[in-house]
Amino acid sequence: MNFSSSESLFEALSKSLDHPSDLPAALSRRRLVQGLVAAPFISGLSGLSACGGKAHEKDADASDPNTGGSDTTPPVSVSLDNQVEDTTLPTVSTLVHPGLLHTQADFVRMREKVAAGASPWIEGWNALLASGYASATATPRPLATVIRGGDGSNFAQMYIDIARTYQLALRWQVTGDTLYADKAVEFLNAWSSTMTALTGNADRFLAAGIYGYEWANAAELMRSYPGWAAADIQSFQNLLSGIFYPLSHDFLINHNGSEITNYWANWDLCAISAIFAIGVFCDKPDYCNEALAYYTGGRGNGSAAHNVYVLHPGHLGQWQESGRDQGHSTLGIALVGALAEMAWNQGIDLYGFRNNRLLAGAEYVAKTNLADAAGNTYVVPYAPYANRQGQTTDISSSGRPFYRPCWESVYNHYTKRKGLAAPWVTAMTLGHQPEGNTAGDQLGFGTLSFSRDAYAEALAPSGLRGCLREGQVLLSWWGCTTATSYKVKRAASASGPFTTIGSVTELLTYPDAVANGTWYYAVSAVTPSGETADSKAIRIVTPVEARVVLPLTGNANDTSGAGSHGTLNGGTAWGAGRGSAQALQLDGTNGYLSLPNGIMAALGDFSISTWVYWNSAVPFTRVFDFGSSDIAYLALIPKDGAGVMRCTLTGTTGWGEQSIVASSALPTGRWVHVAVTLSGTVGKLYLDGAEVGSGSGITFAPFQMGTTVQNWIGRSQYAADPFFNGRLQDFRIHAGALTAADVAAMAAVAAG
């Protein structure tokens, strides 16, 4: 089974997308015949939310066994409750120095370990000494105008000087020898007093991003050096904030004037990294918060919701560029790894954001670029991906396998700071130690700078998630570094007893074809020192469970017991319903109903149904549209550009829409019952209890969108689309796919 991820909204920093109806005709036709992911329904109503229970869970213990520096004050964790992720944006206010890729505690650790000749630090140190860029005899070669892309490209001259500056600064921090500090300052001052412009074709944005974050890191290493005058520090701050920041900022807003999916994840990520790093070095928290806001909620492919487009079983996260080539895929890990480390050192946990989504992507990219003992590359699952560049259906072999010196920070954070299992990242890292550098897209030398002592204890598994897929309970979780296997456990009560139902040794996933009922799941790890405690338990109901039940007969209260009450917005009122009951009335101008954040978060198989009275057949209105932006959504369109009703799901705007399509539009002028279901990769669309459309090969399920924040009835994610004009009653969302008989029975219920 393949699953996908979605994108989310950050309107203030994004450019409007073209409407799907503006897509090329061939693409529009293709998406009409692709499958749909829909939502489930059940006749019995339960008072509890499924797939996650009521327990408040953090994905890893915030405590850190390593001592010194920022690690003694853990960053804020992203909490997860009922598999609904916290949508609060992390922010910084007071900046810490040194506080980008390295802290003062890091320097102390490096000095002590190198002095003791400890491995792998000493090997990392020797790699630095052997580098051709770490010599104090080098002379800076500053340019007034740096060009990347097009005629006259000369940017290599700058990135070589960045590598020299960073490596000289790192050498000074470890040895204390001011010879290297003075030379690093010479490079910094030469560039700040000479450079006045950064230009070229679209690649100028890559230069601003990659070299902007690298320059900021080199400078941050030197800001405490008494030999770097305050006026010269200010001059370098002016260089970064005056030339590098504006280009990166502009790219996130405008994406070079192009449709947003035209640019791959690394374009956004280098801009985000530069803005954050420049913000720290230039003492501008607003820059840092701009970067954090985009990474956690931006529309572009670099944001956390989109750089990992799909979550496969076992929390294996398909990287957005994996179908493009492996050089760019690994560049994405280099950039997001640097961003997460810089943010961590300012008290923000991007590593743990969205249930360790960075780790999910890193594990996927690492495994893609590793080979088994016989030299064969590993088979890695792949879900189809589509954007403005086209469609990919498999992992690209271009550059495969590809090694890039960027893995140490990711490996050491998850396995050494947090004690989490990261087998593929571990294999990639240890297989290429010590980490050096070849100047350019990353700073390197992570073996020296990021290595840590092993985590001190065996943790219980964390991040347990589960949902219904093809009628089975599908579980995934994060393991611990010392585990040799995992026990999957199930109980009929939250208090147990839990019975072991399976054992897992590799991919951390388990499908359970359990009988109908309410079930609780937990996982423990088996380690050389014994079995750990159980993970936090999650609750799942089979075969279906009500998540949202809105009678809409005079109020928008949820009667399922889950508390997912609706909120009336704009032109809404209560009008004539079926029989004697009232119905929600939407005016077609600005009226809509909004539902709470995260109602899609744990839905694999699902059903959505409602009674609806449509006043006029206006194309591209919505009965419902659940998502976080016009990038990722699940929507029921009563009449599309082809004149038919369809339910569609996507994580990449109209390019990636997977749809169930009916043969005609939703009827107008009368009450009709509409339902859509998804079971595994097969979706069905019903009208008045009869099947009117089906689709197979659907690889994108609602849970891939995470905590959606724009869950609307009667309004589209696309701002230009018309609002719904009509009335609705008995709106329901269920986890699990209703049968045709269930849907027919619902449609046969007489009006009250």
N, C-alpha and C positions, 0 to 999 in steps of 0.2 A: 504493500500500500504506500502511496506517496501522498505527502501533505505539503501545504504551502504556507507561506507567511504573507503578511500584508503590510501596507504602509499607513502612516498616520499624519495628522494635520498639524501644520504650524503656519497659519495663514499670513502672519506678519512678515515671514521671511520666505515666502514662496510666490511663484508666478502662476497665474491661472492656467489650467490645462485646456486644450481644445476639447470640445464636447465629443463624446464617442461617435456621434452621428457624422462628425467631420472626418472620421478615419477613412482611408482608402476603401473603395467599394469591395475589393477582394477580401480585405480584412473584416469588414462588416459582415459579409456573407459567411465567412469562416466562423466567426464567433457565434453566429446564430445557430450553428449546428453542433457546437461544442456542448459538453455536458453542463449540469448545474449542481452546485452544492446548495441544499435547501435546509429546512429546519423541521424537527419532529413534533408530533402531537400525541397525546394520550387521553383517553376518556376519564380515567381516574385521576383525581387531583391530589397531589401530595403537598404537605405544608413545608417541606424542606427543599433547599436548593441542592441539586445533584453535583456529582463530579467535584468533590472537594470538601464537603462537610462544612462545619462551622469553625474549625480550628484555625487560629492565626498562626501562620508559618513563616519563618525566615529560611532562606535557602541554605544558609551556612551560619554557623555560630560566629558572632561578631568578634569574639575574643581571638587574639593572635598570640601564639606561643613565642614568636620572635620578639626581641626587645630592642628598644632604641628608636628614636625619631618618631615619625608619624605612625608607625605600626603599633605604638602603645595606645593610640587614640583611634579606634576603628572608625572608618567613615560610616555615614548613615546607610543602612541597608534598605533595599527595596522590599517591603513586606508583601506577602502574598496571602490572601484570605479567600478560601473557596476558589482557588485558581484564578482569581481576579487580581491583576497586578495593579500596584499603586500608580496612579496617573499624576501624582504630584511631581512637578518638575524640580530636580535638585538645583540649588543655587549656592553661590559663594558670596561672602561679603568681605571678610578680612582675609587677605592673601598671606601665605606662608612662604618665606625664602630661606634657603634655596628650596624650590618647590615645584620643579617640573619633573623631568625624568629621574632626578636624583635629589635626595635630601641629605642633610648633614649626617644623619645616622647611616646612610648608605656609604658616605665617604669614610666614616669611622670603621665600618665593617670591612670595606675594601682594604684599607691600610692594615688592619689587624690580620686579616686573612693572608694578604700578600707577604707581610712580614713573617708570618708563621709558615709560609710555603704551603699553605693548605690548598688542596684540590677541591673544586676546579678553578678557584680564583687565580692561582699562580699560573695556570695554563692560559687563562684569559689575559692576565698581565703580560705574559710573554708574547701573546699575540699582538697586544698593543705596542710593545717595544719593537716588534718585528715589522710593524706597519711602515710603509713608505711615507706616511703622512704625519707621523708623530715626532719628527725631527725638529729641533730648535734652530736649524740652519736655514729653514725655508724662508722665502720672501713672499709677502702678499702680492697679488696681482689684481687689484680692484678695477672695476669697470664703471664708467659713468652710466652707461645704458646696458642692461642685461637683456638679451633677446633669447626667448625659447620658442621655437616653431617658426617656420618660414625662412626667408632669406636672412643671412647674417647671424644665424644662431651661434651664440657664444657662451651659453649658460654653464657649460662644463667647467669653465674657468672659475665660476663662482662656487659650484658645489665642491670642487676640489679644495678651495680655500675654506669652505665650511668644515669639511672633514679635517683639515689641518688644525683649524681653530678648536674644534671640539676635542680632538685627541690630545692636543697640547694642554688644554684646560683640564682634561681628565688626568693627564700625567702629573700636572701640578697638584691636583687635589689629593692624589695618592702619595706623592713623594714629598710635597712641601717645597720643592725646588723652584725658586722664583724665576729661574732661567726660562722655564716653560710658561709661567704666568705672564712674564713680560712679552714673550713672543706671541702668545694668544691675544694679549691686549693690542699688540702691534697690528695684528690682522683685523681685529674688530674696529679699531680706529681708522685704519686705511679704508675700509669699506664704508663706514658711516660718513667719512669726509669726502668720498668720491662718488658714490652711487646716487643717481638722481632719477632713474627711470627703470621700469621693468615692462617689457613689451614683447610682441610676437603675435602669432596666431592664437587660437584658443588655448594652446599649451601654456600661455602666459599664466593662466589660472593655476595650472599644475605647479609651475615654478613658484608662484606666490605662496601656495599652500605648503608644498614639501619643503622648500628652502626657508620659508618663513618660520615654520615650527622648528627646523633644525638650527637656524641662526639664533632663535630665542633660547634654545636649550644651551647652545655654546655660550651665549652671553650670560645666562643665569648661573652657569658654573663660575663665572668670573666676577659677579657683582660684589662679592665679599672681599675681593682682593684690594688691599689699600693702594696698590699701584695703578689702579684704574680710576682716573679722576672722575668726580661727580659730573662735571660738564661733558666728559666723553661718554659716560653712561647715558646721560640725557640725549646726546647726539645719536647714539645707537637706538635708543627708544624711539626717537623721531623717525629714523630710517624704517623701523618695523611698522610703526603706527601710521606713517605717512605714505609708504609705498606698498608694503606687503599686505597689511590689513585691508585697505580699501578694495583691492582686487578680490580677496577671499570673501569679504562681506558681500560684494556685488554679485559674485558667482552664486552664493546661496539664495539670493533674492531673485536673480534673473536667469541663471543658468545659460549665460551667453546668448540670451534671446531665443533659446530653443525650447521645444517641448521637453518636459522635465525628465522623461525616461530616456532621452537621447544620451544622457551622461551616466556612466557606470558609477558604482559605489565609491571607487577610489577618488573620483573628482570631488565629491562632497566631503569625503573623509579628510583629504589633505587640507581643504579649506577650513573645516571644523577644527582640526588639530592646530593649524596656524593661528586661528582666532583665539583659541584657548591659551596657547603658549605665549602669544604676544600679549594677551591680557594679563597673564601672570608677570612676565618680565616688565611690562610697562605699568604695572600697578593699576590696571583697569578691570575691576570686577565685572563691569557691564559687558566687556568683551567675552570674558569667561562664561557668563550666563547666557549670552547669545549663542555660544558654541554648544553649551549644555542643552539649551532649549531645542536647538536643531537636531542634535544627536538623539534626544529622547522623544521628539515629536515632529520632526521635519518631514516634508513630503518627498524629498529626494531620496535616491537609492542609497545614500550613505547613512541614513538614520537607522537606528537599531531595529526598527520594525521591518526594514526593507533590505538591509545588507544581508540579513539571513532571511531569505524569501520563503523557505519551507523548513518546517521541523519534521524530520523523519522519525520513526520510532527509535527510542533510546536517546532522545535529545540530540540527534545528529542533524546539524543545521546547514542546509544547503546554502552555499555562498552565492550571492547575486551574480558574480562574474565567473562562476565555475563552468558555465557553458561557453564562455568567451575564450579564455586561455588561462594557463596556470601562473604565468608571470604577474598578471594583473590581480589574480585571486590572492596570491601571497602578498602582493603589495597592500591589498586591503587589510590583511591581518597585521602587517607592519604598522599601518597607520592607526587602526583602531586600537591595537595593543599599546602604542605610544600614547594615544589619547586617554585610554583608561588608566595608565600608570600616572600620567600627569594629573588627572582628576583625582585619583586616589591620594596623591600627595597634597591635595588641597581639601581633603576630607569628603570627597564625593565618590561613591562606589558605582562606577559605570561597569566594572567587571561583573558585578552581581545583578545589574539592571536586567529586568525581564527574565528572571530565572536563569541567570548566567548565559544570556543569549550569545555573548561574545565567545564563550567557551564552546557552545554548540557549533558556531561557525568555524572556529579554529580547529576543532576536532575533525570537522568535515574536510577542510582544506588540507590539513596535515595528512589524513588518511589517503586523500586523493593523490598526494605526491610522495607516497611511500610505496615500497614493494615488499613482497614476502621473501622468504629465504631462497626461493627459486628465481627471484628477480621479476616476478609478475606483479604488475600494479594491482592494487586491491579493487574489487568491485564495490562501488559506492552507489547508493540509490540516487535517482535523479527524477525530479518532477519537471515537466515542460515549463519553459519560461519564455515570456514574450514581452518585448518592449518596442520602442520606435526603431531599434536596430534590426528587429526581426525576431524569429522564434528559434529556440534551441531545444533539443529533445534529449541530449545526453551531455555528459561531461566532456569538455574539450580536451583533445589529446595534444593541443599546441603547447609546447614547453613542458610537457609532462614526462618525467617528474621534474619539478622545479624547486630548488632550494634558495631561500633568501635568509640572510642573518637577522631574523626578527623574532625568534621564538622564545628566547630566554625570559622575557618579561612575562609573557602569558603563562609559560610553564611554571615559573617560580611563584607567581601569584596564586594560581589555583592549587598547585600541589604542595607548595611549601608554606605559603601564608594561610591558606584555607583548608588544606588537607583533603582536597577533592581529587578524585581519580580523573586523569586526563591522559589515557593510554597512547593516543595517536600523537598528541602534542609532545608527550614525553619521549616517544620514540624518535620523532623528528628532532627534538632538541639534543638528546643525548647522542644521537647518531652523527651530529655535526659539531660537537664541542671540540675546541673552544670556538666561540662565535667571534669572527673578525668582521671585516667590512671591505667593500670595494668602492666606497664613496658614491654618493648619489641619492638614492631614494630612502635610505635609512642610515642611522648613525652607527649601529652595530656595537660590538664589544660587550654584549649583554652577559656573557659568562662572567666577566669581571664585575660588572656593575649591578646585576640583578640576582646573582646566585645567593641562595639562603640555605640555612640548615633545614633539615627535614622537619615536617610537622610532628609535633610531640605525641600525638595520640590517635587512636582509631575512632573516627567519627561514625555516627549512624548515617545511613543514606539520607539524602535531602532532595528537595525539589520534586517530590513525587507528584505526578500528574496523571490523570486518567480520563478517558471519555469513551463513549460507545462508537465502535466502528464495525460495520457489517454485523451488528447485533452482539458483538463481543465487547468485553471491557478491555481496552488497550492501555497498558500502564507504561510509563517511562520515569526514570529517576536519575539522580546523580549519585555516584559511588564515592568511596573513600580510597585513599592511596594504598592502604595496607590490606584491602580486601582480596580474598582468593575466590570468593563466590558470594552470592546473595540469595537470601530466602524470601520468597514472595508469600505473603500471608493474607488470609481472608477471614472475616468474622461476620456474623449476622447481627452483631451489636457493637456499638462504639466502645463498650467496655470489655469486649472480647467474650469468650476466649478466641484468640487468633490461631488459626491452623495453617501450617505451611502447605501450600498448594503447588509449589514449584521451586526449582533452583536455577539460577542464571549465572554464567561465568564470564560472558563476553559482552555483547551488546545489551545495554541495560534497559530491556523492554520485555514485557510479558503479556500475551493475549489470554484472556480467561473467558471461555465459553460457559458462563455460569447460568444456572437456572434463574427464572424470574424471581425478583425480590429486591430487598434493600441490603446492600453489602458494604462492608468497610474493608479497606486494603491498607497494608503497611509492608515495609520491606526492611530487613536487617542485613548486616554484612557479616560474613564469616571471615575472620582474620587469624593469623598465627597465634594471637593472644586470646582468642575466643570470639564469641558472637557479640556484636554490638547491640545496643538498644534498638528498638524499632524506630523507623521514621515516623513523622507525623502521619496520621491516618487520613485517608480521603474516603468520601462516601459516594457511591454510585447506585442508582436504581435501574433495574432492568425489567422489562424491555424498553419502557418509556416513562418519563416523568415530567409533570408540568413544571415549567420554570416561570412562566408569566401567564396569568389568566386575567384579562381585562374585560369584564362584561360590557363596559361602556354604555351603561343604561342610566346615566345621571351623574356619574363621577368616573375618574380614571384610576381607581384603586385596584391593586392587584389582589385577587382572592386566592392565589395559589399558596399563600403563606410565606412566600419568599420576600415580600416587601418591595417588589419592583414596581412601585406606583408610577403612573405616568404624570406628566406635567403639560397642561394646556398652554399653547403659545399662539400669539397673533389672533387671527380671525377664526376662533373656535367657539362653538355653542352646542347646545343640546337640542336636537330636532326629533322629528318623528322616526321611530324605529320600526322594527318588525313587530307586528301585533301592538300591544299596548305599551311596550317599553320604549324608552327614549334611546337615541343613538348619538354618537359623537358626530357633529356636523363641522366640516372643514370648508372654508369659503373659497378655496382656489386662488386666493390672493397672497396671504401670508400665514394662514392657519395650519398648525401641525401639532402633533403630540410627541413629546420627547420621553424616552425611557432611560433608566439609570445606566451609568457607565458599566461596561463589562458583561452585559447580558449574553454575549456570544462567546465568552472566554473559554468555556469548557465544553463547547458543542462540537462533536464530530458528526455522528448521525443526528438528524434533527427533523422537526416538523414545525411549520408555521401555518396557521389557518385564521380565517376571519370571514364574517359576513360583511358584504360591501355593496353600497348603492352608488354607482358612478353617474354623475349628472351629464357629463359631456366628454366625448372621446378625444381629449387633447393629448397628442403624442408626448412621450418622455416625462409624463408625470409619474409619481410613485405612490403605490399603496403603502409600501414600507421601504426603508433604505437604512441599513445598519452598517456603520463603519466609523472611520475617524477622519476621512477626507475623501476627495474625489480620486484617490489613488486606490483604496481598498474598500470594498463594500459588498454587501449582500442585499440585493434589491429586487422587488417585484414591480415590473413595468407593465401597466395594463395595455399600453399600445406603444410599440417602438417605431423606429423609422421604416420598418418593413410592414407595419400595420398589424402586428400580431402581439399577443401577450407573451412575456417571457420573464423568467426568474433568473437572475444572473449573479455570479460571484467572481470577484477578481482581486488580485493583489497588485496589479500593474496597470491600472486604468483600463480603458477599452481594449488595449492591445491584448490583455490576457483574460478577457471575459470568458467564463465557462457558463453556458446557459441551457435551461430547459425551455423549449419554445412550443407554444401552442399554435394551432392552425388559424386562429382568428384573434381579434382583440377581445378584451374583457367587455361583456355586454354593458350597455348603459340603460338607464331608466327603469331598472328593477333590482331587487335584492338577489344577490347570488352568493354562493359559498365558494371560497377559493382556498386551496391548500397546496402546499409544496412540501415534499419530503426528500430526504437523502439517506441512503443506506450504503455505506462504503463509498463506492465511486459511481453509484447509480442514483439519479434523481428523477422524481416524478412530479407532475403538475396536474392538479385536479380542479374541475369546475362543476359545482353542484353534485359532488360525489363521484363524478366520472372522470377517468384519466383522459387528459387532453394533450399531454406532452410527456416525453421522457428523454433522458440523456445519460450516456455512460462515459467512462473515462474521466470522471471528475476528480481532480487531484487537489483541489483547494477547499479545505473545510473551515467553518467559521472560527474555530479556536486558533487558527493561524493568525487571525487578526489581533489576538491578544485582547487587551482591555479597550474595546471600542468606546469612543466618547461622544459620538454623534449617532444615536440610535433613534431614528425618526419614523413616525407614521405620518404619511401625507407630504413629506418633503424629500427632495433629492440632495445627494452630496454635491451635485453640480449646481452652482449658484444660478446659472442661467435657465435651469429647467423650471417648468411651471409647477405650482403647488397643486395638490389633489383637491378636486371639487366634488364633494359627495359626503356620504355618511358611512360609518362603520360600527359594527357591534361584535362582541364576543371574539376579541383578538387573543390568540394563544401562541405561545412558544413552548415546544416540548423538546427535551433531550431524548433522542431515539426516533426511529422512523415508524410512523403509523402504517398499518396495513391498509390496503384498499378498502377492506370491510370497515375498518375504524373510520376512515374518511367518509365513506358512504353513510355510516350511522350518524356522524356529526351533521352532515348536510341534510339528513332527514328529520332532524329535530324541529318540531313545530315552533313557531313564534309564540312568545309568552305574552 
